[in-house]
Amino acid sequence: MEKSTYKKLMKIMEIQNQYDPKLRKIISKNNTIALIPLGSIEQHGAHLPISTDSDIVFKISQILATKCNLMVLPTLRYGCSSEHAPYFNISLQPNTLKTMLIDICTSLHRNNINKIIILNGHYGNKKYITKLETKIKIPKLKINVFSYWDFMDNRMDHGGFVETSLMLAISDKTKMSDARKGVIIDDLRGTKLLQCKKKLAGSFPAVTKNGVIGDPTIANIAAGQKIMREIVKNFIYFINLNH
Ligand SMILES: [Zn+2]
């Protein structure tokens, strides 16, 4: 694809770049699917910015929108990440997050968009964003909720190999000289893994002293690009099956 065409497409797919009434015409002509990237703000070790989850999920959403003809909404950059305290985080209460998503989806429905995909980029949000449809109770409105790691083979980490590689691939914000190995949980299975996840959900610092899960020191751009391709490929497979 020509670079200029790609730029044009990116513009078309982002709702914040649209103008009314043309936007309403686009929506009425097409079976528009809205994509809501959901991020968070919290520590990701000394080498990654606090915006990491929001940055990654927005980049993935931009690519998916272009490939799958979706309309990307502005990223919701606040999530539920108080489990990182006393390390830095700006957190919503779970009910606030749920209410925001319900309000956005309901409003999209009022604007004739009835297919919505929420793409989550922060593990701590996950348990609060399920079953939104049952709360909204609009039969016409279909909401699919995913986390981007649902579409990749690697196990998700926090500021480790996966997130650091993805950030290297999509931005210049990573400070590799500050990257330090964190707690490695790749070998944990079954009950031990569940116990570790439970502990992490309560207090991140109780499990990892530098705020990192995984090993960012081995992260690299090529790995990030590979993971990104995998997510996009698997997502396209899903869209073709379901829409
Ligand atoms: Zn993260």
Boltz pocket constraint, residues with backbone or C-beta under 6 A from the ligand:
constraints:
  - pocket:
      binder: B
      contacts: [[A, 44], [A, 52], [A, 53], [A, 121], [A, 122], [A, 157], [A, 158], [A, 159], [A, 163]]
      max_distance: 6.0
